[in-house]
Amino acid sequence: MRSFRPLLLIVAASLFFSSHALAQAARERVSFNADWRFAKGEPPGGGAGSGVDDARWRKLDLPHDFGIEGPFKQEYEGETGKLPWWGVAWYRKHFVAPAGDAGRRVYLDIDGAMSHATVWLNGQQVGGWPYGYTSFRVDLTAQLKPGAANVLAIRVDNPPDSSRWYPGGGIYRNVWLVKTAPLHVAHNGVFVTTPIVKPDAATVDIQVTLENNGLDGAGRVSSAIYALDATGRRSGPALAQSAASALTKVGAGRQILLAQSLRVGQPKLWSPTTPQRYVAVTTVSDKAGVVDEVETPFGIRTIAFDAERGLFMNGERVAIRGVSMHHDLGALGAALNVRALERQLEILREMGVNAIRTTHNPAAPELLDLADRMGFLIVEEAFDAWRKGKKKNDYGRLFDEWHERDLRAMVRRDRNHPSVILWSIGNEIREQGEPEGWKVAARLSDIVRSEDRTRPTTAGFNHVGSGYNGFQTAVDVVGYNYKPWEYPKFHQHSPHIPVLGSETASTVSSRGEYFFPVSDDKSKGLANFQVSSYDLSAPRWASAPELEFKGLDDNPFVAGEFVWTGFDYLGEPTPYNDDATNVFNFTDPAEQKRAEKELADLRKIAVPSRSSYFGIVDLAGFKKDRFYLYQARWRPELPMAHLLPHWSWPERVGQVTPVHLYTSGDEAELFLNGQSQGRKKRGPHDYRLRWDDVVYQPGALRAVVYKGGKPWAEDAVHTAGKAGKLALSADRKLLTADGKDLSFVTVTVTDRQGRPAPRAANLVRFSVSGPAELVATDNGDATSHVSFQSPERAAFNGLVLAIVRTKAGAAGPIVVTAASAGMASVKLTLNSKP
């Protein structure tokens, strides 16, 4: 036996080192967000070289939005949030590449950098991308120094006058380091489709693009499919597996396409109500063994748009109950945070939303992952402008050179998401009215179809004529923005083309603000740089929600709507976009006189507004009254009722104060201090119940709602006393100690009896102890110029928000304290777990 030991040791060592080599050759994808250095502006000599002294640069982790740090300035454009989001910024990262990276391909994947990003490694330019919303890859291999120190530098250059909303600035999405063998699956190189879906079985086709960045070689591919649970983990053994393909030659520097077809028995179909997901595991081997493995989550489902009946998913009609969403996360700016995105979706789902339109750009990949998991439909939009731009430095300057690359990048990255049901090639494009505009649209649709023929294309039409001048033939589904009266005419003209409301309503309101007298004239209801929350005000092109509801109810062939917008967003503060040359209304006579003097002295009135009023939910995530109007429509099975306005009006005693009710019931009786104000029944096209002649008296306002003649729901509002207490609540108390997880903590100002004080504006100061930090505060006031990073913020109509973030690797209790002058401070305990 002794004579065999050296041979056994040699064999064991060979097996160890060969398996170690295979492990080293396998794909790695790691976060590259930590430990960057940042400088705003152009340092002397630039920031690209290896020898740049960045010791005094600011240390930070990505994602990062330099614009949200402010400060707000009155002279900045309200259209883009009155924040300094433009200009040059540099990011540098020092890292040591393991010696084992020699012989591997090493890539940097950037999910989004705003904008005109250029990348250097060790002083050598290695790539970049101008469009701030496109995810892109840079090959670092040639300049990487394995086993040595390396310096990565990224410069962004955000041009001014390049956006119609707040875009943010910097590397605002995640960054990844990807390592592969020379023979590997290409970037976004797996495409999964389900061409045949039946109750007993589904056919799953998998196309794999192999890339060889080494010497001439050969590779084979095998695939396996697993079910995923709600957390994204495999829930059991493989449901289907393919044999390995034949060994196929892949020349040096070449790509080849291999295809496999698998059968999944008794498939569980993905839908908004049952978001069942699967994962395709693609394994690549060469003659020596496995060299790459890629996991591709997907869903099994069918979609079809019918010109007569709308959207069908898995053979059943699905009414689109959608909202449009810009990409910022309120007080956090554009910097991506998964929990902040998830909270937005949770609030929207509570309202009844089942679809998101990513306006007006490709979304963060994490949004689509959440949509897949939570059951939201997605219309992903590519552009806000084509060749004819809307701003001096917007995408119009990039269109000719970059549109094809940007469009292909979006589709290739996101075509495996079951949530994506439509590709939008543009929003309110100026070429709509041009004689040759349809040709550009057709070209873009053809690019999309060359990458994905399983989903239709669409666009947001804001010109009526676009439905008749040939432009409508270039897309598969016509999206009309704010044209509900046009649906029947368009359908009669083009009965074979499906249509949806791609952008609807644009009602404007400020949470908790109510102005009198109440008018159905949509241009009214404006005062104090705010908008009344009776939900009757809208810009000239828009309307109250009811007009859009009627358009959908009268035309059931329309697939549904995407309301503008789900949440308020930074920038575009219509109707207060610009400094005014006329006197606005103010409810305070002293403010009215001040404004008149300002106009006389300066010939204009400075308008402070820096964020939108369009949202159904305000910038802080607090629900406006409109939330309940849409909830009543979109969740008719939910017993609910919501009264407005609040009932704390000491200055209105004896005055008519209209009362409106949003409910999923069909009849209601209103009581004031126990006295009936009348019973009202919903009629055709009645989407709210109104008592317009109620005379205000302090006390209790109560609505009793019926449906089908039976009690259904109730709501009540009470007159509050003087603000006297603070109440703290959190959306989540158990957090993960990863340095990313968030708790959104709300302060409600109440009277001494605990009734919400709906007009309170008390200054609240926050402090945090334990393994967490206060990262932002907000209150939903579109006119506030207080820094989002401030620990102090006044309540806006009784509410204030604090956003608390955990510290990586530090677990334990977290205590949030809120204090306000004249009131007892209050504390709330959270817990951070490893």
N, C-alpha and C positions, 0 to 999 in steps of 0.2 A: 504494500500500500504506500510505503514511504516514497518509492520511486516515482509514483504518479503525482505527488503533491505539486512539483513545479509546473507540470502540464495543467493541472486543475487551476492553479493560481493564474496561469497565463490566460486560460479560457475565461475564468471569472473576470479577470481584469479587462479582457477584450469585450466581454459582454457589457461590463460597467461603462467602459469608455464609449462603446458604440451607442448604448442607450443614452448616455450623457450627451453625445453628439446629436442624437435625434431630438433630445429634449431642448438642446440649445438651438436646433434648427427650427423647432416648432414656433408658431406665431405667438408673439407677445403683444398685448395692447395695454399700456399703462397710462394713468393720468399724468400729465406733465404740467399741472396747474400750479404747483407749489414753488415758492422761493424764487420769484422773479424780482427784478429791479426796474423801477419806472421813473421816467423823467418826461415832463410835459415841455414841449418846445424843442427846438433844434439845438443840441449842445455844440460847442465849438468843435469843428472838425467832424461832426456827425457822431452817430452812436454805433456804427457797424463794426469797427475794427476790433480785433482781439485785445489790443492794448488800451482800449478806452478805460479811463478811470471812472468806474461807476460806484465806488465805495460809498459815496454820499447820496446816491440815488435812493429813492424811497423803496423799501422792501414791501412786497405784497404778493398775494396769491391771486390767480385768475379763477373765474372770470372777473373782469374789472371794467367799469364804465367811469371814465374820468369826468364826464360831463355832469353826472348826478351830484358830484361833490360841490358844484356851484362855484361861486355864489350866484343866486338869482340877481339879475339886474334889470331895472325898469326899461333901460334903453335896448335890451335885447328883444328879439322878435317873440311875441306871444305864440306865433304859429309853431315855433320849435321849443317852447317851454321856458323861455327867458333864462336859459342855462347855457354855459359855455362848452358846447359839445364839439365844436369845430377845431381845426388846427392839427399840428404835428405832435406826435407822442412816440416815445421809444420804450421798448421792453427788452430787457436782457436777462439771460439765464446762464449761469455757470453750472456745468455738470461734468462728471467723469463717466465716459463710456466704458463699459466692461470690455476686457480684452477679448471675451467671447463673441463680441459683435463683429469681429473680423470675419469676412466671408458672408455676412448676412446683409440683407437689405434693410435699411433703417429709414423710416418715414416720419414726418411730422404732419399730423392731421389737425387742422384748425377748423372748428365748427362755425366760426364767424368772427371776423375782425373788421371793425368800422373805422375807416375804410381805406382803400388803396394801399393794402398791406404789401410790404416787401420784406423778405426774409434773408438773413445772412447767417452762415455758419462759419465760425473761425475766420471772419473777415471776407468771406467769399459769398456773393449773392447766389442763392440757390432756388429762388422762386418768389411767388406772391400772387395776389389776386385783388382786383379793384373793387368788385361789388361786395359790399359789406355783409350781405345776407347769404352769400354762397359759402357752403362748406368746401374746403379744398385741401389737397395733399401736396406736400413738398418732399422731394427725395433728398435726404441728407447724406446718403451713402458715400458719395465721392469725396466729400469734404470732412467726413467724420474721422476722428482719431481714436480708434479703439485702444483701450488701456491707458488713456491719457485725458487731460482736462480739455474741455470744449466750451465754446461760448456761442450761444444762439442769440441773435439780435433781430427784433422785428420792429419795423417802423410803420406807423399808420399816419395817414394824412387825410383828414376829413375836410373836404372843401366846404366853405360857407355857402349858403344859398343853394343847398343840394337836396333838401328834404322838405316835405310839406307837413311833417310832424317831428317829434323829438326822436332822433335816431340813436342817441347815445354815441359814445366815442371810445375807442380802444379795443382790446381783445376781450370782448364781452360774452363770448361763449367758451365752451370747454376746449382744451388742447390735449392731444394724445400723442404718445410716442408708440409707433408700431414697428415691430421687427419681424421679418420673415426670412425663410430660405430664398435663394435665387428663384426657384420654381415655386410659385404660390398662386393663390386666387387673387386676381386683379382687384384693384380698388373698386368697391361696390360691384363686385363681379359675380354675385349670385342673384338670379332672378327666379322667383318661385311664383307659379301660376296654378290655378285650379280650373282647368277648362271644362271638366265634367264633374258636376256635383249632384249626387242623388242620395236619397235617404240611406241606402245600404252601403254606398261606397263613393269615394271621391278620387278622381285622378289628380295627382300632384306632379306637375312638370317642373323640373329644376334645370335651369341653364347655368352653366359655370364657365366663366372666362378665366382660363389659365394664362399666366404671364411668366415668361422666363427671362430673367435679367442676368443669367449666367451663360455658360457655354451651351452649345447644342445639347439637348437632352430629350427625355421622354417622361410622360407622366400619365397616371390613371386617376380616375375619380370614383368614389363611392359615396352614397348618400344614405342617411337614416332620418326618420321622422319620429319625434316624440311629442306627447301632449305636455303643455305647460300648465302649472297651477296659477292661482291668482297673483302669486308673488313673482312669477316668472321662472320658477324652478321646474325641472322635469318631474313629472308626476308618476312615472313608471317606466317600464321597458319600452324599447322601440316598437312603434306601431307598424312600421314598414321599413324595409331595408332593400337596397339595391346591391347587386353584385358589382364589383369593380369593373369599370370600363376597360377596354383594351388599352394596352400601353401605346400612347400616341406621341409622335415626335412633336416637340416644341422647339423651334429654332431659337438661337440666341437673339434676344431683343424682340421676340415675337410673342403674339397672343394667339390662342386657339379657343374655340367655343365647343364645349361638350354638353350634351343634353341627356337627362335621364327622366324616366317616368315611373312613379310609384303609385300604389293604391292604398288608401286609408279606408278601412271598413268602419261602418257606422259613425261617420264623421259628426262631430259637434260643431255646429256652424257659428261663425262669428256674426254678431249683430249688436246694436246698441244695448239691447236688453240681456244678451248672452255673449259677452266678449271673450269667447273661448279662443285661446291661441295655441299654436303648435310651433315647433322649431325644427328646421331642416339642418342637419349636421353634415357638412360637406368635408370629406377627407381626401387629401391629395397625397399620392405616393409616387415615388420613383422606383428604380430597380432595387435601391437599398432599403426602402421602407417609407414610413409616413414622413412627409415634409411640411404639411400644412393642414390645419383644420379650422373651419369657419362655421359659426352658428348663425342662422338666419331665422329670426322669429317671423311668423306669418299667420294668416287666418284662412280658414276655408269658408268661402261665401260667394254668392253671386250678386251682381248688381246690374240693373237695367233701368234706363230712363225711357218712359213711355210718354209719347206726346199727348195722349188722352188722359193718362191717369197718374203721371208723376214718377217718383222713384219706387222701384221694387227691389227689395233685398231678400234673397233666398225665397223668391216667389211671393213675398208679401209686401203690400204697399207700406211705405214708411214716409210719413209726412215730415219734411225737414223743418225742425224747430231750431233755427240757427241764430248765431250772433257773429258779427265781425269783431276781430280783436287785433289791435296793434300789439307790438312785441314787448313794450316796456312793462315793468312790474311795479309801477307806482313809485313809492318812496325809495325802492331799491334800484330804480333806473332800468337800464337795458341789461345789466349784468345778470346772467342766467342763474336761477336758483330753482331746483326741481320742486322743492316744497312750496315755494311761492306760486309756481305754475299749478301745482296740484290743488292748492287752496282755491285758486280762481275757478278751476274746473268743478270742484266740489260745490261751490256757491252757485255756479251756473246750472249744475245738475239738479240742485234743489229747486231751482226755478222751473225746470222742465226742459232745459236745453239739451239737444242731442247732436248738435253740429256746430262746427267752428269754421269760419273762413279766415285764413291767415293773411290779413290785409296789411300791406299790399306787397308781400315779399315771401320768400321761402321761410318756413318756420325753423326754430331750433329743433334738432332731432329729438330732444327729450319731450317736447310737446306731443310729437307723434307717438312716442312710446307710451306716454300717459293716455293718449286718446285710444290707442289699441287696448290698453289694459282696462280703462274705465268705460269704454263703449261710446266714444264720440265719433261722429262722421267728420271728415275733414275735406274742405275744398282748399287746395294749396295753390297760392297765387304766386306768379313769378315776378311781375313787373307793375310799377305804377306809371311808367312811361316807356315808349319805344323811341324812335328816332326824334320825334317832335316832343322835346322835353317840356315839363311844366315849371321847372326852376332852372336858373342859369347853369348850374353845375350838377344837375341830376343825371339819371341814367341815360338820358338822351345823348350825352357825350360818349357813353360807352357802347351804345346799342350796336352799331355796325360791327365792331370788332369782337364783342363779348356775348351777344345775345344767345348764340348757339351753344357756347360753352356753359353759360349759366343755366340755360334751360335743360341741357342734357345732365348737368351736375345735379340739379334738383330732382329730376325724374329718376335717375339711376340711384340716388341715395334713398329715395322714399317709396319706390314702387312696390316694395314688399309689405308695406303697412296696410293691413285690412281696413283701417280707418279712412284711408284716402279714397274718395269716390269720384273726384273731379280734379282735373288740372286746369287752373285758370291762367291764361296766357297774358292777361292784363286787366287793369282797372281804369275805366273812363279814359281810354286812350284817345289822344287827339287825332290820330289817323282815322278814327271812325268815320268822319265825314269826308275824307279825301277820296277821290276817284280810284286811287290805287291802294287804298288802305286795306281792302279785303285781301289783296294779294300778300301783304305782309302777315296778316292774320292767318291765312292759309299756310304760309311757309312755317310759321311757328307751330301751328297744329300738326303739320307734317313731321316736324322735328320731334314733338312729343310722341306721336304715333310710332315713329321709328324706334323709340325706346320702350314704349308700353302701349300695346293695342287693347289692353283689358279695361281701360278707363276712358271715358269721354273727355273732351276739352270743352272749356267754356270761357267766357269773358264778361266783365261788368260793363253793360251798355248804359250810358247816361244820355245818349241822344236817341230820341224816338226814331229818327230816320235810319239808325243803324240796323233796325229790324227789317228794313225794306230795300236797302241800297246794295245788297250783295254781301255786306259784312256778316250777316246772319248765317250765310252758307259756309263760312270758314270755320265755324265751331260746331260741336255736336249738340250742345245745350246752350240756349240763349239765356243770359242773365240780364235782367232789367234792374237798373238802379232807380228807385223812386218813381215807378211808372205803373202803379196798379190799375189805372184806368186803361192802359194800353194792352193788357193781357188779352181781352176778347178779340180786339182788332188784329193783333199779331197772330193769334191762334187761327183766325179765319183766313188770314193771308198765307200762313205757313203751317198748316195743320199737322205736318209731319215732323216739326221741330219741337222738342221738349223745351219748356221755359221754367225759370224759377225767379224769385225775387232775390237777386244777388246782393242787394243793399237796400234796406227798407227803413222807413220811419224817420230817423234822425231827429226824434223828439229831443228837446233840451230841458234840463231841470237841474236844480241844486237841492241836495238832500236837506229836507226840513225847512225850506224857505217857501212861504206862501204870500202872495201879493193880491191886493184887493183894489177895485172890484175884479171878480173873476170873469174872464172873457173867453169866448170860443175863437176869437181872432188870434190866429197863431203868432202874429207879430207882437202881441201883448204879453204881459206877465214878466216884464224885465224891470229890475230895480237893484240898486246897490251893487252892481256888477255881478248879480246873481240872477237866476231864472226860477220862476214859480214852479213848485212841485205838484201843481194840479195836473201836470202832464198834458197841457193843451198848447204849449209853445213850440214853435219849430221855425227853422229858416225858410226862406221863400221856396226852395226846391223840395222841401220835406213836408211832413205832416205829423199829426198825432197818430198813435198806433192804430186807432180804430179804422182809419182809411185803408191801411194795409190789410187789416183783418177782413174788411169787407171785400177787398179785391181778391183775397184768397178764397173766401167763402162763396163768392159768386162765380168763381172760375176754378173748379176742383181739378182741372187739368194741370194747374200750376203746382210744381213739386214742393213748394214751401218758401221760406224766407230766411234771410240773414239780416237781423236787425243791426243797425248802426247805433251804438256798439254795446257789447256786453258790459265792459268796464270803462269808466273814464280813463283817459290816457294823457300823457304829457304832451302839450302842444295843442294846436288847432282849437282855441277856446271860443268857437262860434257861440253866441253872436258878438263876442267881445274880442275880435281878432286884432284890432288896431286901435291906436289912440284916436279919440273921437273929436270931430269938429262940430258936434252938436251936444246939447246937454242931455245926459241920461237922467232917468228917474231915480230919486233917492227917497226912502221913506222917512229919513231924518231931515227936517227942514234946515238944520245947520249944515248938513252935508250938501244939500241942494244949493245953498248959498255959496258954499266953498267951491263947488263945481262951476257955478256960474261965474265966479270971480276968476277961477283958473282959466276958463275959456276966454274971458275978456282980456286977461293979461297975456296969455300964451297962445291964444287962438287954437288951442286944442286942450283936451282933457286926457291926462295920462291914464291908460287902462292897465290895471295890474294883472289881469287874468293870464294864467300860464298853463292851464290844463283844461281839458275838454269838459263840456256839460252834457255830452251825448249819452254817457253811460247809463245803463239800467242799474248798475252798481257804481258807487263813487270810487275815487282813486284809492282810498284807504281800504276798500272792500266792504264798506257799509252799504246796506241795501237802501235804495231809494224807493219811493212809493211805487214807481213803475214796475219794480220787481214783481209785485203782487198782481199787477194787471196781466203780465205775461204768465205768471204762475197759474192764475185762474183760467187762462186760455189753454195752456200747454199741459196742465195736470187736472183735467176736469174731474177725475176720480178722487181727488184730494179734497176733503172738506176744509175749506179755508175761507176767511173773510178778512178784509183789511180796510179800515176806515182812515180817511184823511179829511182835513188836516189834523194836527194835534189840537188839543183843546185848552190851551193856556194863552188867552188873549185878554188881559185885563183892560186894554185900551179899546176893546171892541164890544163891551157890554151894551146890549140893546141894538147892535148892528147886524145886518144880514151877513152870515158867514156860511157859504155853501159847504155842504158835506157830500163827499163822494165815497162810494163803496166799490172795491174790487172783490169779486167773489166767484167761486165755481158753482154757486147755487143759482137759482133762477128767480128768486123772489126774496124780499127782505123788508123788515119793519125796523124803523129807526126810532130810538127813544132818547130824549134829553131829560135827564133827571127824572126818569120814569114816565114822562109824558110822551105819548106817541106823536111822531112827526109825519106819520103816514106809512103805508105799506106799498111798495112798488114792485112791479113784475117786469122782468126782462122781456123786451120786445125784439122783433127782427132787427139784427144789426145793432143791438144794444150790448155794449161790452163793459159798461159800468152802470151802476145805479146812482142817481143823483137826487139830492134834496137841495135845491138851489135857493130856498127861501128860509132856511133855518136862522133864527135870531139868537145870537150868542148870549148864553148865560153860563157862568162857571159851574162846574160839577162833572157829571158823568154822561158821556155819549156812548150809546150801546146799539149795536145792530144785531138782530136775530134773523138768521138766514134759513131759507127753506129750499128744498129741491124736490120736485115732484110732489109738493104739498106736505112734505115731512121735514122736521127740523134737521138742519144740515151743519151749520157752523155759527159761531158768534164772534164778535170782536167788540172791544170797548176801549175808549181813551178817557183819561181823567185830567182835570185841571191840576197842575202841579203847583206846589208852593215854591218858595225861594230855594235856590240851590243850597244844599247843606251837607251832602255826603258824596263820597266816591264809591263806586262798585267796580271791582276788577273781575275779569273773566278771560279765559284763554281758549283758543281753538283746540290746542293740544297741550297736555301737561306732561306727558311722557315723551322724551326726546332722545335722539341718538347723538352720542358724543363724537361726531365726525367733523365738526367745524363747518358744517353746511346746514344742518337741520335748524328749523325756525319754529318759534312760537309767536303767534299774533295775539297780543294781549290788548284787550279793549277796556278802556275806562268809560263808564257811564256816570255822568253827573246826575244825581237824584236830589229830591227834596228830603227832608228829615224823616218822612214816612216811607222812603224808598221808591217813590214814584219818579220815573225819568223826567228830568227838567229839560224840555225840548228846545229851549232857547238859550241854554247855559253857554257861556263863553269863558269860563274860569281857566286860568293858567294852571297847567298840570306839569309837575316835574317828575321824571322817572329816574330811578337808579336800580342797578342790578348787582347782586352779589352772588358769588359762586362761580362755577365753571361755564360762564356764558357772558355775552356782552350785548349791550344795546346798540343796534346797528342803524335804526331809523325810527322816526315818529311821523305821524300824519294825522289829519283830521277830515280830509275830503273837501276842504275849502280851496276852490280853484284860484283864489286871489292871493293866497298866502305866499309871502316871500321868505318865510322862516326856513332855514336850512333843514333838509330832511335828516341831517345827522344831529340836529339839536336835541338835547335831553328834555327841553322844555317846549311845550306847545299848548296853545289855548284850545279849549274844546270848541268845536264847530257844531252848533245845535245839539249840544249835550254829549258828544262823543269824541274820544281821542284814541289813537292807536299807537302802540309801541311794538316794535319788531325785535325779538330777542334771538340771538344766534348762539349755538353751543360752541364750545372750544374743543378742538380735536384732541382725543385721547384723555380728556378730563371729565370724569363722571362725578355725579353727586347732586345734592339739592341746589336749586337755583331760586333765589328770592327776588321777586320783582316788587319794587315799592313805588307807589304813586302818592304824591303829596300836592296839596293846593292850599293857599292861604285861607285861614278861617275854617278849615275842615280837618278832621282827623286823617292822618295818612293811613293807607291801606296796603296790605301785603298779599302776595300770591306766591305759592311755592310750586315750582316745576321740578322735574327730575330728569337728569341726563344719564343715560345708560350706555355702557360700552357697545 
